[in-house]
Amino acid sequence: MDVLRAYSDIMVQSALLNVMVRAAQKAARGLKRDFGEVERLQVSLKGPGNFVTAADHRAEQVLRDELSKARPGYGFLGEEGGSTHGTDGTHRWIVDPLDGTTNFLHGIPHFAISVALARDQVIVAGLVYNPATDELFTGERGKGAFMNDRRLRVAARRELADAVIACGLPHRGRGDLTQFRREFAAVQSRVAGLRRFGSAALDLAWVAAGRLDAFWERDLSPWDMAAGLLLVREAGGYVTDLDGGEAMLKKGHIVAGNESMHRGLLQLVNGAEAA
């Protein structure tokens, strides 16, 4: 049985999360099919670039259609289609149909659908789903975070020396490489391991699940982190921008972890920036 269908049967969820799960379920069918095609296209000289772009757009359209059908007045902010204002000015969906596009493009099974709902500019629900692994992360404000049918808690480790931390990695034409190298060096010398997985949404979900102790990244868009930041907080973690404030979606940078990991990582990154 598909984990999304099983999840709906096992967990007694709000009507809101049911709407989000159904939309993700429908979009995931297409991405699973398209991912199988991408893996075959890797051996061709032409490559799968245009195919993946089309898959991304198709998935967002499915999500837009399904979410709008269930909540017709809500606004919508998507990576591909931009912002649409709804008649209900207090609610807006924030959607990334394919976070981890480069992984998807190369046949790497680490990518996700990310769906969040903002109410009066506060994230109140989030969903991150990896169709390749059938891992579904969900949360609602004040109601906890779950992976499939298991409640999530952030890792309990307190010492940076024991921590495995994920980060973004600027690539060609995007991000400040010099700044990142300073931050990377400062953190690398103090932790047990650094990881770059290629999907901010899943990095945050993995912090919520306790697989990663902390995460930081710059130059993100709202749809990269909206759902994930809700998951971390509902799993008992701390999330701020790199200035220690609440403007993650506006400023485009984020740091997340349990209380001590968040505090220690924030100090390391800001210390590197000042150096």
Protein Blocks (a to p, Z undefined) as FASTA:
>chain_A
ZZklmmmmmpccdfklmmmmmmmmmmmmmmmmmmmmmmmmmmpmnopmlmmmmmmmmmmm
mmmmmmmmmmmmbccddfklopaddfblkbccdddfbghklmmmnopacdcddddddeeh
iafbdcdddfklopacdddehiapaehjaccdddfbfbfklpccddddddehiajfklmm
mmmmmmmmmmfbdcdehpaklmmmmmmnomagbdcdehiafklmmmmmmmmmmnopacdd
fkopaklmmnopacdddfklmmmmmmmmmmmmmZZ
